[in-house]
Amino acid sequence: MSESSFQDDVLGELGDDKLTEIAGLLGTDTAGAKETVAETVGAMTGDLRQKADADGADGVEVRQAIVEVAEAEPPLEGVAAFGGLGGLGGLLSGGMMAGVLAKVSKPVAAAVSKRTGIPAATISRVIEMLIPVVLAVLARRASRRAAGAGAAPAAGGGGLGDLLGGGRK
């Protein structure tokens, strides 16, 4: 059985109301919004994977954030657990992953803007809306993985690939 893609999980978590809101922001329909969200999430996860594999401070920070997500005790249920859109304070025991996602948001917005022609400022607004959703999906996947494994073995380098699914190094 194939696990759903990370983008599919984010789209499912986002729900119709938020997807419609993003479509309005982008000036498109929900199909166009889904495409842009999938592209943006793909760019975010690709950047995270690249940073997690890197040596240096960025790699260490991303790997620590992965461990934090994997070890968080998730009383999390959906986007509401994050205080709605933009409510990033106090996420996941200090929100290290929220900080990591915020750091990658500017280069991701620039890259997605370049590929889609949508202004980077607009993509940045979409990313702000997506961060709590991405965190919710990461937390839920980490929780499922921990329940299935009996522990959260994310201290090794493969943690992010496991959480994002289908990830190759």
Number of C-alpha atoms within 10 A of each C-alpha: 3 6 9 11 12 21 21 15 19 22 22 13 20 23 12 12 10 17 22 18 16 26 20 13 14 19 12 14 14 19 12 15 23 19 13 22 25 17 17 24 23 16 19 23 21 15 17 23 22 14 20 26 18 14 9 10 11 17 18 15 17 24 26 17 23 28 22 21 30 28 20 16 13 15 11 17 13 18 21 13 16 21 14 13 15 14 16 19 13 12 19 24 13 13 17 20 25 19 18 17 25 16 12 17 23 16 15 26 24 18 18 24 19 12 10 14 10 16 14 19 13 15 26 21 16 22 25 18 20 25 26 28 26 26 25 27 26 23 26 21 20 29 23 15 18 16 11 10 10 9 12 19 17 23 15 10 16 18 22 26 17 17 23 21 15 13 14 8 10
